[in-house]
Amino acid sequence: MTTTNKRMAAAAGLVAATVLTTAGCSGADTAATTGKPADAAKLALTPTTPTAKGQVTKVNWLLEDEPDSLDLDSQGTSAGRVVLTNVCERLYQLQPDMTVKPFLAEKAATPDDKTLVLTVRDGVTFHDGSELTADDVLWSLKRHADPDMEQSDEFTNVASMKKTGGDEITIRFKAPDALFTKALAGDAGIVWNKEQVTKAGKDFGTPGQGDACSGPYELGSWKSGDSITIRAYDGYWGTKPLTQEVVFRWAADSALVNALKTGAADGTYAESPNTASALRGTKGLSQYYGPSTASLVLIPTDRGGLKDPKIRQALSLAIDRAGIAKSGYGGLVEPWASPVGSGAWGYEKAEFEAAQKELDKAAPASPDADDIAEAKQLVKDAGAPTEPIVIGTDSSQGRTVIANAVRAALQRIGLKGEIKTVPTAQFEEFYSDPAARADIDVLAGDWYISKADPIGFYDNGLSDSSNNWVGFKDSTYDEKVHQALGTLDDAERAKLVIDVEQRFSDAAVWIPVAQVPSVLVLNSELTGPPASQAYLYYPWAAALGAKKG
């Protein structure tokens, strides 16, 4: 989606993605096998696992949910994406290190800052053996852009899309668009087989239908309620997968844990804190974690005391982020001073890392006496609210710890906090329904963005953003966000983004708590897939194989 602000709603995703441990340079979870506690200060996120050397006949993989559809235009869920990213290919491709490069678009040119010319890769065939053409590309883009489709908001800045040569598509924009090529590395860039999709009609993406794609795997079968099987495509144009067949099944909680412990399943991208914590120390399983854009955050509303930026700043100074990481997540998340994880640094990483250190001043990992004194002064200057600040949460372990830590931080600076705990289903409504959050002042939340560019997060602070619950308004901020969104040069855009993130931090529009790594649990005899959040958009199974040749 254009805003790229997507909570990992499916299967408790963001908080879930936290629960693995510290690793060495390879990214392997050494603490899990030695029984040593994790140390968030030593987290070293690695994008990949060691390269596979041997072939594998079949791998059994676990999802926490059965996909609702394998048509990501009509229903894009993380479960469906984990399967389909091995089957379908995109015009651009997100890499394990969270950079993007042209892919089915073999070449890309920008003759001016409002034009993108794509040259379609030659020699690619769909799984029915037909050739992938520029006509398929154009048809797919127009399907994605249809107002009824999931990705339509990625195309709001597009003025026209036309075939301008035998293998050429030209896209013109109303204004320069820095994030569009990143969108083409996501679901907005999938190239469908027009004939197959049209033939299937409304049934496309349902059990019994073909996949209409060109990736390293083709859809073998989907047995509703039981399993999905993908098999290596013999006619694939690129490097052939080492693993010939991947069978996906779904289970949650104890059933998922048991399947991995007993060897009935070979791996999963962990989406549940209970899953990962229960698997720590399990013989025969390795755990890896990598960069993601995910974060744990406090999202304030304009209902009560937190509508004052000084009170928000005071709360940010007083929160024990290190304590939350240790008590709520076993030391497996990293206290973090911005509301977006380091996986968003898909360019100019050194600059973003340096800027992150500057933000630490407003969001210390463990507040000291000076931090508390400064926070108390801010409260005094603002005038302490008389009503308790209400913290919205559900009963999950991580969020419960965050809520209690917020209440304790408020008490340390002379304010009252009150926790409102609701069922998880009702908690989900807080994100989308203003009426549901009418009685809370701050949400113990989680968030991620689908594009590896921090500016994809900071549009949450725009004056007209539906995610700007606290009503933050700053015309200079708005101007700089829009300027960054239209700046194609990475170095120049990074400067603007760093300015924007400092303004966002100074106003404490949201209050960051921790960054959340992507997590991979894998049979110790296997290796190869990315450990980073790229697994949602990159053909991770194509790199999966045996450690030994």
C-alpha positions in Angstrom: 0.0 0.0 0.0 1.2 3.5 -0.7 1.4 4.5 3.0 3.5 1.3 3.5 2.3 1.4 7.1 1.2 -2.1 7.6 0.8 -3.6 11.0 1.8 -7.3 11.0 -1.8 -8.1 12.0 -1.9 -11.6 10.8 -0.9 -14.1 13.5 0.3 -11.5 16.0 3.2 -10.8 13.7 5.3 -8.0 15.0 5.5 -8.9 18.7 5.8 -12.5 17.6 8.8 -11.9 15.4 10.8 -10.9 18.5 11.4 -14.1 20.3 14.7 -15.5 19.3 18.1 -14.9 20.7 21.5 -13.5 20.3 23.7 -14.8 17.5 27.3 -14.7 16.3 28.3 -13.3 12.9 26.5 -16.1 11.1 23.2 -15.2 12.6 22.7 -18.6 14.3 21.1 -18.6 17.7 24.0 -19.8 19.8 22.3 -18.8 23.1 19.4 -21.1 22.4 21.6 -24.2 22.3 23.8 -23.3 25.3 21.0 -22.2 27.6 22.6 -18.7 28.1 20.2 -15.8 28.5 19.9 -13.4 25.6 21.5 -10.0 25.7 19.7 -7.4 23.6 22.8 -5.1 23.7 24.7 -7.7 21.7 22.0 -8.4 19.0 23.7 -8.6 15.6 21.0 -8.8 12.9 22.2 -10.7 9.8 20.3 -10.8 6.6 21.1 -14.3 5.5 22.0 -17.8 6.7 25.0 -19.7 5.5 24.8 -20.7 1.8 23.3 -24.2 1.2 25.5 -26.8 -0.6 23.3 -29.8 -1.1 20.0 -30.8 -2.7 16.9 -31.8 -0.7 14.0 -33.8 -2.0 11.3 -32.4 0.3 11.0 -29.9 3.2 8.0 -29.5 5.5 7.3 -25.9 6.4 4.9 -24.4 9.0 2.6 -21.4 8.8 0.4 -20.2 11.7 -2.6 -19.8 9.5 -4.0 -21.3 6.2 -3.9 -18.6 3.5 -7.3 -17.1 2.7 -6.3 -16.7 -0.9 -3.3 -17.0 -3.2 -4.4 -13.9 -5.1 -2.5 -11.2 -3.3 -4.4 -8.6 -5.3 -7.7 -9.6 -3.7 -6.4 -10.6 -0.2 -2.9 -10.0 0.8 -2.0 -11.9 4.0 1.4 -12.8 5.4 0.6 -16.5 5.3 -0.3 -16.3 1.6 2.7 -14.2 0.9 5.2 -16.6 2.6 4.0 -19.3 0.1 3.5 -17.2 -3.0 6.8 -15.3 -2.9 8.5 -18.5 -4.0 6.0 -19.0 -6.8 5.5 -15.5 -8.2 8.0 -12.9 -9.3 8.0 -9.1 -9.3 9.3 -6.4 -11.5 11.8 -5.4 -8.8 13.1 -7.7 -6.1 13.7 -7.0 -2.4 17.1 -8.5 -1.4 17.9 -10.1 1.9 19.9 -7.0 2.9 16.7 -5.0 2.3 17.9 -3.2 -0.8 15.9 -3.5 -4.1 17.0 -4.2 -7.7 15.2 -4.5 -11.1 14.2 -8.2 -11.6 11.5 -9.1 -14.2 12.2 -5.6 -15.3 15.7 -6.4 -16.6 16.5 -2.7 -17.0 15.0 0.5 -15.6 15.6 4.1 -16.8 14.4 7.5 -15.6 14.7 9.9 -18.5 13.2 12.5 -16.2 12.0 12.6 -12.6 8.4 11.8 -13.5 9.0 8.9 -15.9 10.0 5.3 -15.4 10.8 3.1 -18.4 11.0 -0.6 -17.7 12.5 -3.2 -20.1 10.9 -6.6 -19.6 13.3 -9.5 -19.1 13.5 -11.8 -22.1 13.4 -15.6 -21.9 11.1 -15.9 -18.9 8.2 -18.3 -19.1 5.1 -18.8 -17.0 4.5 -22.2 -15.4 2.2 -23.2 -18.3 5.2 -22.7 -20.6 4.0 -19.5 -22.2 6.3 -16.6 -22.6 6.1 -13.6 -20.2 5.6 -10.5 -22.3 5.2 -6.7 -21.9 1.5 -7.2 -22.4 1.4 -9.4 -19.3 3.3 -6.8 -17.4 1.0 -3.9 -18.4 -2.1 -6.0 -17.7 -0.8 -6.9 -14.3 0.0 -3.3 -13.4 -3.4 -2.2 -14.4 -4.9 -5.0 -12.3 -2.9 -4.0 -9.3 -4.1 -0.4 -9.8 -7.8 -1.3 -9.9 -9.5 0.5 -7.1 -11.0 -2.8 -5.8 -7.5 -4.3 -5.4 -5.2 -4.4 -2.4 -2.4 -2.5 -4.1 -4.4 0.2 -5.7 -3.1 3.0 -3.4 0.4 2.4 -4.7 -0.7 3.9 -8.0 -2.4 7.1 -6.9 0.5 9.1 -8.2 0.6 7.4 -11.6 -0.6 9.5 -14.5 -0.3 6.8 -17.2 1.0 3.3 -17.9 1.6 2.3 -21.5 3.4 -0.2 -23.7 6.0 1.8 -25.7 7.9 -0.9 -27.4 7.9 -4.7 -27.9 9.5 -5.2 -24.4 9.0 -1.8 -22.9 6.6 -0.3 -20.5 6.6 3.5 -19.7 5.0 4.8 -16.5 4.5 8.5 -16.0 3.8 10.1 -12.7 1.9 13.2 -11.6 4.9 14.1 -9.4 8.2 12.4 -8.6 7.7 9.2 -6.6 10.7 7.9 -4.6 8.8 4.8 -3.3 7.2 3.5 -6.5 10.1 1.2 -7.5 10.1 -0.2 -3.9 6.4 -0.9 -4.3 7.3 -2.9 -7.5 9.4 -5.1 -5.2 6.3 -5.8 -3.3 2.9 -7.0 -4.3 2.3 -4.1 -6.7 5.1 -5.6 -8.9 3.8 -9.2 -9.3 3.5 -10.1 -12.9 0.6 -12.4 -13.6 -0.2 -14.6 -16.7 -3.1 -12.6 -18.1 -4.6 -15.6 -19.9 -4.5 -17.9 -16.8 -6.0 -15.2 -14.4 -8.7 -14.3 -16.9 -9.6 -17.9 -17.5 -9.9 -18.6 -13.7 -12.1 -15.5 -13.2 -13.3 -15.1 -9.6 -11.9 -18.5 -8.7 -8.3 -17.4 -9.2 -6.3 -17.8 -6.0 -8.5 -20.5 -4.6 -7.8 -24.2 -4.1 -7.8 -26.1 -7.4 -6.5 -23.2 -9.5 -3.1 -22.7 -11.0 -0.7 -20.0 -9.9 -0.3 -17.9 -13.2 3.3 -17.0 -12.3 6.9 -17.4 -13.4 8.9 -18.1 -10.2 11.4 -20.9 -9.2 8.5 -22.9 -7.8 5.1 -23.7 -9.2 1.9 -24.5 -7.2 1.5 -28.2 -7.1 -1.7 -28.5 -5.0 -3.8 -26.8 -2.4 -5.8 -29.2 -0.2 -8.1 -26.9 1.7 -7.7 -27.4 5.4 -4.7 -29.6 5.0 -1.7 -28.5 3.0 -0.2 -26.5 0.1 2.6 -28.0 -2.0 5.0 -26.1 -4.3 7.4 -27.9 -6.6 10.6 -26.7 -8.4 9.7 -25.4 -11.9 11.8 -27.3 -14.5 11.6 -24.4 -17.0 12.7 -21.7 -14.6 14.9 -19.1 -16.3 17.1 -18.4 -13.3 19.1 -20.5 -10.8 17.3 -23.8 -10.0 16.3 -24.4 -6.4 18.2 -27.0 -4.4 15.0 -28.2 -2.6 12.6 -29.9 -5.0 9.4 -29.7 -3.0 8.1 -27.7 -0.1 4.9 -28.8 1.7 3.2 -26.1 3.8 0.9 -26.9 6.7 -0.4 -24.7 9.4 -0.7 -25.0 13.2 -0.6 -22.7 16.2 0.7 -22.7 19.7 1.6 -26.1 21.1 0.8 -28.0 17.9 3.3 -25.9 16.0 6.0 -26.3 18.7 5.5 -30.0 18.9 5.8 -30.4 15.1 9.1 -28.7 15.1 10.4 -30.5 18.2 9.5 -33.9 16.8 10.9 -33.3 13.4 7.5 -33.4 11.7 8.3 -30.0 10.4 11.6 -28.6 9.2 11.2 -24.9 9.7 9.1 -21.7 10.1 9.4 -18.0 10.1 8.3 -17.6 13.7 5.2 -15.5 14.3 4.4 -16.3 17.9 6.4 -15.5 21.0 5.3 -18.8 22.6 6.6 -20.7 19.6 10.1 -19.3 19.6 10.5 -19.3 23.4 9.3 -22.9 23.6 11.8 -24.0 21.0 14.9 -22.5 22.6 17.4 -25.1 23.4 15.7 -27.7 21.2 18.3 -30.1 19.8 18.3 -30.3 16.0 16.9 -26.8 15.5 18.8 -23.6 14.7 17.4 -20.2 15.2 18.4 -17.1 13.1 17.2 -13.5 13.2 17.7 -10.7 10.8 16.8 -7.0 10.2 13.2 -6.0 9.9 11.3 -2.7 9.8 9.2 -3.8 12.8 9.0 -2.0 16.1 7.2 -1.9 19.4 5.7 1.5 20.0 3.4 3.5 22.1 0.8 5.3 20.0 -0.8 8.2 21.9 -4.3 9.7 21.3 -5.6 13.2 21.8 -8.1 12.2 24.5 -6.2 12.9 27.7 -2.9 14.1 29.2 -0.7 12.8 26.3 -2.1 15.3 23.9 0.5 17.6 25.4 3.9 17.0 23.7 5.8 17.8 26.9 4.0 15.0 28.7 4.8 12.6 25.8 8.4 13.6 25.9 8.5 13.1 29.7 7.0 9.6 29.3 9.6 8.7 26.6 12.4 9.8 28.9 11.1 7.7 31.8 10.3 4.4 30.2 12.6 1.5 31.1 13.0 0.0 27.6 15.8 -2.4 28.7 13.5 -3.7 31.4 10.7 -4.3 28.9 13.1 -6.2 26.6 14.3 -8.4 29.4 11.0 -9.0 31.2 8.6 -9.1 28.3 10.7 -10.6 25.6 13.6 -12.4 27.3 16.1 -9.9 26.1 15.2 -10.7 22.5 14.2 -7.2 21.3 16.5 -4.2 21.3 15.6 -0.9 23.0 15.2 1.5 20.2 14.9 5.2 19.8 12.9 5.4 16.6 9.6 3.9 15.6 10.9 1.9 12.7 13.4 -0.9 12.7 16.8 -0.8 11.1 15.6 -3.0 8.3 14.2 0.2 6.8 17.7 1.4 6.1 17.7 0.1 2.5 20.1 2.9 1.5 22.5 5.3 3.2 22.8 3.0 6.2 25.7 4.8 7.8 23.8 8.1 7.8 20.7 6.5 9.4 22.7 4.7 12.0 24.5 7.9 13.1 21.1 9.7 13.2 19.7 6.9 15.4 22.3 7.6 18.0 21.2 11.2 18.2 17.7 10.1 18.9 18.8 8.0 21.9 18.8 11.2 24.0 15.0 11.3 24.0 14.5 7.6 24.3 17.1 6.1 26.7 17.3 2.3 27.1 17.5 2.7 30.9 16.6 6.1 32.3 19.0 7.6 34.9 18.5 10.2 37.5 19.1 13.0 35.1 16.5 11.6 32.6 13.9 11.4 35.4 14.7 14.9 36.6 14.3 16.3 33.1 11.0 14.4 32.7 9.6 15.8 35.9 10.5 19.3 34.8 8.7 18.8 31.5 5.6 17.6 33.5 5.9 20.7 35.8 6.2 23.0 32.7 3.1 21.4 31.1 1.0 21.2 34.1 0.3 17.6 35.3 -3.0 16.1 34.1 -5.4 15.3 36.9 -7.0 12.3 35.3 -5.1 8.9 35.0 -3.5 8.2 31.6 -5.3 5.1 30.3 -3.0 2.5 28.6 -4.7 0.1 26.1 -3.4 -3.4 25.9 -4.5 -7.1 25.6 -3.4 -9.9 27.9 -0.4 -11.1 25.8 2.8 -11.3 27.8 4.8 -8.6 25.9 2.0 -6.0 25.8 1.2 -6.6 29.5 4.8 -5.9 30.4 4.9 -2.8 28.2 1.6 -1.5 29.8 3.0 -2.1 33.4 6.3 -0.4 32.4 4.4 2.6 31.1 2.3 2.9 34.3 5.5 2.6 36.4 7.2 5.3 34.3 4.2 7.6 34.8 4.4 7.1 38.5 8.1 7.9 38.5 7.4 11.3 37.1 4.4 12.1 39.3 1.5 11.0 37.0 -1.1 8.3 37.4 -1.5 5.4 34.9 -4.4 3.0 34.5 -4.4 -0.1 32.3 -7.3 -1.1 30.2 -7.0 -4.8 29.1 -9.3 -6.1 26.3 -9.5 -9.3 24.4 -7.1 -9.6 21.4 -9.9 -9.3 18.8 -11.0 -6.1 20.4 -7.4 -4.9 20.7 -7.1 -5.2 17.0 -9.9 -2.7 16.6 -7.9 0.0 18.3 -5.8 0.4 15.2 -8.6 1.0 12.8 -11.6 2.3 14.7 -11.5 5.7 16.5 -14.6 4.7 18.5 -12.8 1.6 19.9 -10.0 3.7 21.3 -12.2 6.5 22.6 -11.4 5.5 26.2 -7.7 5.1 26.0 -4.8 7.6 26.0 -2.1 5.4 24.6 -1.8 2.1 22.9 0.9 -0.5 23.5 1.3 -1.4 19.9 3.4 -2.9 17.2 4.1 -1.8 13.6 6.1 -2.5 10.5 6.4 -1.0 7.0 6.5 -3.0 3.8 9.2 -0.9 2.1 12.8 -0.5 3.2 12.7 3.2 3.4 12.1 5.1 6.7 10.0 7.8 4.8 7.5 5.0 4.3 6.8 5.3 8.1 7.0 9.0 8.7 3.9 9.8 6.6 2.1 8.6 9.8 2.9 12.0 11.2 1.3 14.1 8.4 -1.4 16.4 9.6 -4.0 14.5 7.5 -2.8 10.9 8.3 -5.4 8.6 9.8 -2.6 7.2 12.0 -1.8 10.6 13.5 -4.1 10.0 16.4 -2.7 12.6 18.7 -3.4 15.4 16.2 0.2 16.5 15.6 0.3 19.4 13.1 3.5 21.0 11.7 3.4 22.5 8.3 7.2 22.3 8.0 7.1 18.6 8.8 4.4 18.0 6.2 6.4 19.9 3.6 9.6 17.9 4.3 7.8 14.5 4.2 6.2 15.3 0.8 9.6 16.6 -0.4 11.3 13.4 0.7 8.6 11.3 -1.0 9.4 13.1 -4.2 13.2 13.0 -4.0 14.7 10.3 -6.1 18.3 10.8 -5.1 19.0 8.5 -2.1 21.6 10.8 -0.4 19.3 13.8 -0.7 16.3 11.9 0.5 18.2 10.5 3.5 19.0 14.1 4.6 15.3 15.0 4.5 14.3 11.8 6.3 16.8 12.4 9.1 15.4 15.9 9.5 11.8 14.5 9.5 12.6 11.8 12.1 14.2 14.3 14.4 11.0 16.4 14.3 8.9 13.4 14.8 11.0 12.5 17.8 11.0 16.0 19.3 7.2 16.1 19.2 7.0 12.4 20.4 4.2 11.8 17.9 4.7 8.1 18.7 7.0 6.9 21.5 9.4 4.1 20.4 10.1 1.2 22.7 12.1 -1.5 20.8 13.0 -2.8 17.4 11.9 -6.3 16.5 14.0 -8.7 14.5 12.7 -11.2 11.9 13.1 -14.8 13.1 13.8 -18.1 11.4 13.6 -21.5 13.1 15.2 -24.2 10.9 16.3 -27.8 11.0 20.0 -27.7 11.8 20.8 -29.8 8.7 19.3 -27.1 6.5 20.4 -23.6 5.6 20.2 -20.9 2.9 17.0 -18.8 3.4 17.2 -15.1 4.3 16.8 -14.3 8.0 15.6 -10.8 7.3 12.1 -9.5 6.7 12.8 -9.9 3.0 11.3 -13.4 3.3 7.9 -11.9 2.7 8.9 -10.7 -0.8 12.0 -12.8 -1.7 11.9 -16.4 -3.0 13.4 -17.7 0.3 12.7 -21.4 -0.5 14.8 -21.2 -3.7 17.9 -20.7 -1.5 17.0 -23.5 0.9 19.1 -26.6 0.9 21.3 -29.0 2.9 24.3 -27.6 4.8 26.5 -30.4 3.3 26.9 -31.1 -0.4 
